[in-house]
Amino acid sequence: MNHSALRSTSRRLTAMSFAVLMVAGMFFWRMVDIQVVRAAELSEQSEGIRTVTQEVWAERGPIVDRHGDVLAHNIDRYDITISPRHVADFRRGGETVTVSEALIDVSLITGEPYETLLATAYANPDSQFAYLVREVNTEQYRDIRALEIPWLYVQRNQNRFYPFGSTAGALTGMMGRDGPLEGVERKWEDCLAPEHGQVRYQRGLDGVRIPGTSEIVSEAQDGGTVQLTIDSDLQWFVLQEIAKATQNLGAESATAMVVKVDTGEILAVADYPTFDPNDYANTPQEHIRAAAFTSAHEPGSTMKTMTIAALLDLGLTSPGEKLVAPGIYDLGGGYRIRNSMGFGTQNLTVTGILSVSSNTGTAELSTRMTPHQFHAYFSRFGFGESTSVGFLGEQGGRLPNPDTLDRITRVTQSFGQGMSATTAQVAGAYQAIANDGVRLPLTLVAGCETAAGEMITPEAPEPVRVVSADAARTTITMLETVPVTGTLANRVSIPGYRVAAKTGTAEIAEDGRYGSNRVISIAGMLPADNPQYVVVVSIVKPQTNRFSSAAAPAFEAIAGHVMKHYRVPLSDRAPELLPLRWE
């Protein structure tokens, strides 16, 4: 071989060696770049592809009554999802399961058409997520899990269920798709709401979780349990009675409340019409309310009880004081007050004025108080501001300002016109009379026990001394005449128990004028010799009978049931009735 050929061969070898070194250098640099320079970045990206963070559901807390009976709890439903990118035949029990076979099994369990499932599975083959079937129940969910389909996943949804339906619907409120909408569900959301946790795990290219890679990011924590003071059995009975009364009288609506005197606990508070929170979407909006808290109206003559109690406390009258109650009380300027029953002039004691519900007699007596004295007493009775319950949408009613009070309202408010109040406020005022003149804060929610065992109780104001014990007891003695010789004579009787009660009939102002519609009510305490329970019934716009005595059947039924339900000892002696009239 000549020198020229050798030099050519040497150059080729040199060039090839240089090329090999260049390629090797490029591979080396790439390796350094991957393993050293960009190692952290690429590792993070790889981890992100393989790592999945999944929410771990916690339970929303239940709502229960005073005995622990559940008024609201969760029902689990499940959404079945898939990863279309990983949909493929798979091995199960040593045998191959095709996509079609797997979807047929899902169809048989859920009732969803096979064709629909197949179309969903292949609608977007590159997608990582699609809903296959939504809202399956727990039994279906368990059957689907048993299929062991690797590209199928389950999302848990919590639906709210109310076992008592409409019985306590206005109190519990309801859950919407995006959160609580009304009532205790919304008011106590902070305690009822769960704190969902998170778990992180890795999965392979086939979408299957890699064993041993699960890591808890945050623990799931269930919501607390809210306990109401309501007795669900009594609540159901009260609702039935006011529903019956509303229908029998052709009324627009009715409310009723039962309060435990020595604690201020609300044992029952019902409205009719009501609604079923399990089907709230089909309920008229005006029925989704707790009217006993959210609807204020002129209460009428049930207010005479508080007026007389204030006068007794001030020493401005006595039960046996004799008055001539006129048939018409002239306010001047063409304004006159008449008695609702059309009574003419009568010789009545103050007990008689309260018992037969004389508007004119009450009006005359009320002028013995200054407007500021009247306002102070009625404020202490709880009128003019919301109750301590603080129910969502609760109204405080209207108690006129004594500094701007006109001469007509100054008198009419003494018998419940020209002011407004809710059923809850009336019940609270009668609780004060029954409790020796001390008004306790009304309670609907006893508290909420968190998952950690901490008890959260609602803030409540201090008890208020409204009138003296002597004035309160004297007022009760006067009210005992109402069911025997007064406006409820022969209409209310609870065998074995003494009853103190007062009727009310209030005109309803519509379009700025009083018309023919009425609100009729009865408020009372039982047993009168040792008051333990207050019962208030209010019926709005009755048509077949507009007299307050038309509320007697509902009041009597509820009061009698309360005595029997709580096994209250019988009164040990008959009442000594005070005289109503004088000659």
C-alpha positions in Angstrom: 0.0 0.0 0.0 1.5 3.4 -1.0 1.9 6.3 1.3 -1.0 8.1 -0.3 -3.4 5.3 0.6 -2.1 5.1 4.1 -2.7 8.8 4.7 -6.2 8.5 3.4 -7.0 5.6 5.7 -5.6 7.5 8.6 -7.7 10.5 7.9 -10.8 8.4 7.7 -10.1 6.7 11.0 -9.4 10.1 12.6 -12.7 11.5 11.3 -14.6 8.4 12.5 -13.0 8.6 15.9 -13.9 12.3 16.2 -17.5 11.5 15.2 -17.7 8.8 17.8 -16.3 11.1 20.4 -18.8 13.8 19.4 -21.7 11.4 19.7 -20.4 10.0 23.0 -20.0 13.6 24.2 -23.6 14.5 23.3 -24.9 11.4 25.1 -22.8 12.2 28.1 -24.0 15.8 28.2 -27.6 14.6 27.8 -27.1 12.2 30.7 -25.6 14.9 32.9 -28.5 17.3 31.9 -31.1 14.7 32.8 -29.5 13.2 35.9 -27.8 16.3 37.4 -28.8 19.6 35.9 -32.6 19.0 35.4 -32.9 16.0 37.8 -35.2 17.8 40.3 -37.4 19.3 37.6 -37.9 16.1 35.7 -38.4 14.1 38.8 -41.1 16.6 39.8 -42.8 16.3 36.4 -42.6 12.5 36.5 -44.0 12.5 40.0 -46.9 14.7 38.9 -47.8 12.3 36.1 -47.8 9.3 38.4 -49.1 10.9 41.6 -52.8 11.3 42.2 -54.4 13.3 45.1 -57.8 12.1 46.1 -60.3 13.7 48.4 -61.3 11.7 51.4 -64.9 12.4 52.3 -66.1 13.2 55.9 -69.7 13.0 57.1 -71.9 16.1 57.5 -73.1 16.1 61.1 -76.7 15.0 61.9 -79.5 17.1 63.4 -81.3 15.4 66.2 -84.2 16.1 68.6 -84.0 16.3 72.4 -84.1 12.5 72.7 -81.5 11.9 70.0 -84.0 10.9 67.3 -82.5 11.9 63.9 -84.2 14.8 62.1 -81.5 15.1 59.3 -78.7 12.8 58.2 -76.7 11.7 55.2 -77.6 9.2 52.5 -74.6 8.2 50.4 -74.8 8.2 46.6 -72.0 7.4 44.2 -70.9 8.7 40.8 -69.2 6.0 38.7 -66.4 7.5 36.6 -63.9 6.1 34.1 -60.5 7.0 32.5 -61.3 6.5 28.8 -57.6 6.6 28.0 -57.2 3.3 30.0 -60.4 1.6 28.9 -59.2 -1.9 27.7 -59.6 -5.6 28.2 -58.2 -6.8 31.5 -57.5 -9.9 33.5 -59.6 -11.0 36.4 -59.3 -14.3 38.2 -56.9 -15.6 35.5 -59.4 -14.8 32.7 -59.6 -12.0 30.2 -62.6 -9.6 30.6 -63.5 -7.6 27.5 -64.7 -4.0 27.7 -68.1 -5.1 26.4 -68.4 -7.7 29.1 -67.4 -5.2 31.8 -69.9 -2.7 30.6 -72.7 -5.3 30.4 -72.1 -6.1 34.0 -72.3 -2.4 35.0 -75.5 -2.1 32.9 -77.1 -5.1 34.8 -76.3 -3.5 38.1 -77.3 0.1 37.5 -80.0 -0.3 34.8 -78.2 2.2 32.6 -78.4 1.1 28.9 -75.4 -0.8 27.6 -75.3 1.3 24.5 -75.1 4.5 26.5 -72.2 3.1 28.6 -70.3 2.1 25.5 -70.8 5.4 23.9 -69.5 7.2 27.0 -66.5 4.9 27.2 -65.3 5.7 23.6 -66.6 9.2 23.2 -63.2 10.7 23.9 -60.5 8.0 24.0 -57.7 10.5 25.0 -59.6 11.8 28.0 -58.6 10.9 31.6 -62.1 11.4 33.0 -65.7 10.9 32.2 -68.9 10.2 34.2 -70.2 6.7 33.4 -73.2 6.4 35.8 -74.3 9.0 38.4 -76.1 8.7 41.7 -76.0 4.9 42.3 -77.0 3.7 45.7 -74.8 2.0 48.3 -75.8 -1.6 47.2 -75.1 -0.8 43.6 -71.8 0.7 44.5 -70.7 -2.4 46.4 -71.7 -4.6 43.5 -69.7 -2.4 41.0 -66.6 -2.5 43.2 -66.8 -6.3 43.2 -66.3 -6.2 39.5 -62.7 -5.1 40.0 -62.6 -3.0 36.7 -59.2 -1.3 36.8 -60.2 1.8 34.7 -63.4 2.4 36.7 -63.5 4.7 39.7 -66.1 5.9 42.3 -66.8 9.3 43.6 -68.9 9.5 46.8 -71.7 12.1 47.1 -73.6 12.9 50.3 -77.3 13.5 50.0 -79.3 14.9 52.9 -82.3 13.0 54.1 -85.0 14.1 56.6 -86.7 11.1 58.1 -89.6 13.1 59.7 -90.3 14.9 56.4 -92.5 17.9 56.8 -92.9 17.5 60.6 -89.8 19.6 61.3 -88.9 20.8 57.8 -89.3 24.5 58.6 -86.9 24.1 61.5 -84.1 21.9 60.0 -84.2 23.7 56.7 -82.6 21.8 53.8 -79.4 21.3 51.9 -79.1 22.4 48.3 -76.6 21.0 45.8 -74.2 23.8 46.7 -74.8 24.1 50.4 -77.4 24.7 53.1 -80.3 26.9 52.2 -82.5 27.5 55.2 -83.1 26.9 58.9 -80.7 25.1 61.3 -78.8 23.6 58.4 -77.6 27.1 57.4 -77.6 28.7 60.9 -75.3 26.0 62.3 -73.3 25.4 59.1 -69.9 26.0 60.8 -70.5 23.1 63.2 -72.4 20.7 60.9 -70.0 21.1 58.0 -67.3 18.3 57.6 -63.7 18.9 56.8 -62.7 16.6 54.0 -59.3 15.1 54.0 -56.8 14.2 51.2 -54.8 11.1 50.3 -52.0 11.0 47.8 -50.9 7.9 45.9 -49.1 6.8 42.7 -50.6 4.8 39.8 -49.1 3.0 36.9 -49.5 3.6 33.2 -52.6 1.4 33.3 -54.2 3.7 35.8 -54.1 1.2 38.7 -53.0 2.4 42.1 -49.5 1.2 43.0 -49.7 -0.7 46.3 -47.8 0.9 49.2 -47.8 4.4 47.8 -50.7 5.9 49.7 -49.9 8.9 51.9 -52.4 10.8 54.0 -52.1 14.5 53.3 -54.8 15.7 55.7 -57.2 13.8 57.9 -61.0 13.8 57.3 -63.1 15.2 60.1 -66.8 14.6 60.4 -69.2 17.5 61.2 -70.7 17.9 64.7 -74.1 16.8 65.9 -76.7 19.6 66.4 -79.3 18.8 69.0 -82.6 20.7 69.1 -84.9 21.1 72.1 -87.8 19.8 70.0 -89.6 16.7 71.0 -90.3 15.1 67.6 -93.3 13.1 68.8 -95.0 16.2 70.3 -93.9 18.2 67.2 -95.8 15.7 65.0 -98.9 15.9 67.1 -98.9 19.7 67.1 -98.6 19.9 63.4 -101.5 17.5 62.9 -103.8 19.7 65.1 -103.0 23.0 63.5 -103.3 21.4 60.0 -106.8 20.2 61.0 -107.7 23.6 62.4 -106.5 25.4 59.3 -108.5 23.2 57.0 -111.7 23.2 59.2 -111.7 27.0 59.4 -110.7 27.6 55.7 -107.7 29.6 57.1 -104.6 30.8 55.3 -102.2 29.4 57.8 -101.6 28.6 61.5 -98.7 28.3 63.9 -98.4 26.8 67.4 -95.7 26.6 70.0 -95.1 24.7 73.2 -92.5 26.0 75.7 -91.2 24.5 78.9 -91.6 27.1 81.6 -88.6 26.5 83.9 -86.1 26.3 81.0 -87.4 28.3 78.1 -86.9 25.3 75.9 -89.2 25.1 72.8 -90.6 21.6 72.8 -92.7 22.1 69.6 -93.1 24.8 67.0 -95.1 24.0 64.0 -96.4 25.9 61.0 -99.1 25.0 58.5 -98.8 24.9 55.5 -95.4 23.4 55.8 -93.0 21.6 53.4 -91.0 18.4 53.0 -87.3 19.3 52.8 -86.8 16.0 50.9 -88.8 17.6 48.1 -88.3 21.3 48.6 -87.9 22.1 44.9 -91.6 21.5 44.4 -92.7 23.6 47.4 -94.1 27.2 47.0 -91.5 29.6 48.4 -93.9 31.1 51.0 -94.2 27.7 52.7 -90.4 27.4 53.2 -90.3 29.3 56.4 -90.7 29.0 60.2 -93.6 31.4 60.5 -93.6 31.3 64.3 -90.3 33.3 64.1 -90.5 35.0 60.7 -94.0 36.3 60.5 -95.0 39.2 62.7 -98.6 40.3 62.9 -100.9 42.4 65.2 -101.5 39.8 68.0 -104.7 41.3 69.5 -106.1 40.6 72.9 -103.5 38.1 74.1 -101.5 41.3 74.8 -104.0 42.3 77.5 -102.4 39.8 79.8 -99.1 41.7 79.8 -100.9 45.1 80.1 -102.7 44.0 83.2 -99.6 42.3 84.7 -97.7 45.6 84.2 -100.5 47.6 85.9 -100.5 45.2 88.8 -96.8 45.4 89.2 -96.9 49.2 89.3 -99.7 49.0 91.9 -102.0 50.9 89.6 -104.9 48.4 89.8 -106.0 45.2 91.6 -108.0 42.2 90.5 -111.2 43.2 92.2 -111.2 46.9 91.3 -114.6 47.9 90.0 -114.9 49.8 86.8 -117.7 50.8 84.4 -116.4 49.6 81.0 -118.1 51.7 78.3 -119.5 50.2 75.1 -117.6 52.8 73.2 -114.3 54.5 74.2 -114.0 57.9 72.5 -110.5 58.9 71.5 -111.7 62.2 69.9 -111.3 63.3 66.3 -113.9 60.7 65.2 -111.8 57.7 66.5 -113.6 55.3 68.7 -112.8 51.9 70.3 -115.5 49.2 70.5 -115.5 45.8 72.0 -115.0 42.9 69.6 -118.1 41.1 70.7 -120.2 44.3 70.5 -120.8 44.5 74.3 -122.4 47.7 75.6 -121.5 49.3 78.9 -120.7 46.8 81.6 -119.9 46.8 85.3 -116.7 44.8 85.4 -113.9 44.1 87.8 -110.4 44.3 86.4 -110.5 40.5 86.3 -113.7 40.8 84.3 -112.1 43.2 81.9 -109.3 40.7 81.2 -111.6 37.6 81.3 -114.3 38.9 78.9 -111.7 40.8 76.9 -113.0 44.3 77.1 -111.2 46.6 74.7 -112.7 49.7 76.2 -111.9 48.7 79.8 -108.3 47.8 78.9 -107.9 51.1 77.0 -109.1 53.1 80.0 -106.8 51.2 82.4 -103.8 51.5 80.1 -103.8 55.3 80.3 -102.8 55.0 84.0 -99.3 54.1 82.6 -97.1 56.6 80.9 -96.0 55.7 77.3 -92.5 55.2 78.6 -93.7 52.9 81.4 -95.7 50.8 78.9 -92.8 50.6 76.5 -90.4 49.6 79.3 -92.6 46.7 80.4 -93.4 45.4 76.9 -89.7 45.6 76.0 -88.8 43.5 79.1 -91.5 41.0 78.0 -89.5 40.6 74.8 -91.5 42.6 72.2 -89.8 44.8 69.7 -86.8 42.6 69.2 -86.0 39.1 67.9 -86.0 36.3 70.4 -82.8 34.7 71.7 -83.3 31.9 69.2 -82.0 34.1 66.4 -83.7 32.0 63.7 -82.8 32.9 60.2 -85.1 35.6 58.9 -86.6 36.1 62.3 -88.6 39.3 62.8 -88.5 41.5 65.9 -92.0 42.9 65.4 -93.0 46.4 66.0 -93.2 48.2 69.4 -93.9 51.9 68.8 -91.4 54.5 70.1 -93.0 56.2 73.1 -91.5 59.6 72.1 -93.3 59.6 68.8 -96.4 57.7 69.8 -99.8 59.0 68.6 -102.8 59.2 70.9 -104.6 56.3 69.2 -101.7 53.8 69.1 -100.9 54.7 72.7 -104.2 53.1 73.7 -104.7 50.4 71.0 -101.3 48.7 71.7 -102.6 47.8 75.1 -104.9 45.3 73.5 -102.5 44.2 70.7 -103.3 46.6 67.8 -100.9 49.1 66.4 -98.0 46.9 67.3 -96.9 43.5 66.0 -95.3 40.3 67.4 -94.4 36.8 66.4 -95.9 33.7 67.9 -92.5 33.1 69.5 -92.5 36.5 71.2 -96.0 35.9 72.6 -94.9 32.5 73.9 -91.9 34.1 75.5 -94.0 36.7 77.2 -96.4 34.0 78.6 -93.4 32.0 79.8 -92.4 35.0 81.9 -95.8 35.3 83.5 -95.8 31.5 84.2 -92.3 31.7 85.6 -93.1 34.0 88.5 -92.4 37.1 86.3 -88.9 36.1 85.1 -88.5 35.8 81.3 -85.9 33.1 80.3 -84.3 33.2 76.8 -86.2 30.9 74.4 -84.0 28.0 73.3 -84.4 25.9 70.0 -80.9 24.5 69.7 -79.4 22.9 72.9 -76.0 22.8 71.3 -73.6 21.2 68.8 -71.2 18.5 69.8 -68.2 18.5 67.5 -66.4 15.3 66.3 -63.7 16.1 68.9 -66.3 15.9 71.7 -66.5 19.7 72.3 -70.0 21.1 73.1 -70.8 24.4 71.5 -73.8 26.1 73.0 -75.6 29.1 71.6 -75.1 32.4 73.3 -78.1 33.5 75.3 -78.9 36.7 77.3 -79.4 36.6 81.0 -83.0 36.1 82.4 -85.0 39.2 82.8 -87.2 40.1 85.8 -90.3 41.6 84.1 -92.8 41.8 86.9 -92.9 40.7 90.5 -93.7 37.1 91.4 -96.9 38.4 93.1 -98.0 40.3 90.0 -97.4 37.3 87.8 -99.3 34.9 90.1 -102.2 37.3 90.4 -102.4 37.6 86.6 -102.5 33.8 86.3 -105.3 33.6 88.9 -107.3 36.1 86.8 -106.6 34.2 83.6 -108.1 31.0 85.2 -111.5 32.6 84.8 -111.2 32.7 81.0 -111.9 29.0 80.4 -114.6 28.8 83.0 -116.6 32.0 82.9 -114.8 34.2 80.3 -114.4 34.1 76.6 -113.6 30.4 76.5 -116.4 29.3 78.9 -117.4 25.7 78.0 -115.0 25.7 75.1 -111.7 24.6 76.7 -111.4 21.9 79.4 -108.5 19.7 80.3 -110.0 17.2 82.8 -108.0 17.1 86.0 -106.0 20.2 85.2 -106.4 23.9 85.9 -106.0 26.1 82.8 -105.0 29.8 82.6 -105.5 31.2 79.1 -106.3 34.3 77.1 -107.9 34.7 73.7 -107.0 37.2 71.0 -108.7 38.5 67.9 -106.8 41.0 65.8 -107.8 42.8 62.7 -105.4 42.6 59.8 -104.4 45.8 58.1 -104.3 45.4 54.3 -103.6 48.3 51.9 -103.4 50.6 54.8 -106.9 49.8 56.2 -108.4 47.2 58.5 -110.6 44.8 56.7 -112.7 41.7 57.6 -109.8 39.3 57.9 -108.6 38.4 61.4 -105.8 36.6 63.3 -107.3 34.5 66.1 -105.2 33.1 68.9 -105.2 31.5 72.3 -102.2 31.6 74.7 -102.2 29.7 78.0 -100.3 28.1 80.8 -100.8 24.6 82.4 -101.4 23.6 85.1 -102.4 27.0 86.3 -101.7 26.1 90.0 -98.1 25.1 89.0 -97.3 26.3 85.5 -95.0 24.0 83.6 -95.9 24.5 80.0 -97.0 27.4 77.8 -99.1 26.7 74.7 -99.8 29.2 72.0 -102.0 28.7 68.9 -102.4 31.3 66.2 -104.6 31.0 63.1 -104.4 33.5 60.2 -107.4 34.6 58.2 -110.0 32.0 59.2 -113.1 32.1 57.0 -115.8 29.9 58.5 -115.4 31.4 62.0 -113.5 34.6 62.8 -114.0 34.5 66.6 -111.0 33.7 68.8 -112.9 30.8 70.4 -112.6 29.0 67.0 -108.9 28.3 68.0 -110.1 26.4 71.1 -110.2 22.9 69.7 -106.6 23.0 68.6 -105.5 24.6 71.8 -107.4 22.1 73.9 -106.1 19.1 72.0 -102.5 20.3 72.2 -102.6 21.3 75.8 -104.3 18.0 76.8 -101.7 16.0 74.9 -98.9 17.9 76.6 -100.2 17.0 80.0 -100.6 13.4 79.1 -97.3 13.1 77.1 -95.2 14.4 80.0 -97.3 12.8 82.7 -97.9 16.0 84.6 -99.5 15.4 88.0 -103.1 16.4 88.3 -104.1 19.7 89.9 -104.9 18.9 93.6 -107.7 21.4 94.0 -110.2 23.4 92.0 -109.5 27.1 91.3 -111.1 29.8 93.5 -112.5 32.0 90.7 -112.5 35.8 91.1 -115.7 37.7 90.3 -116.0 39.3 86.9 -118.9 41.7 87.5 -120.4 43.8 90.2 -123.8 45.3 90.8 
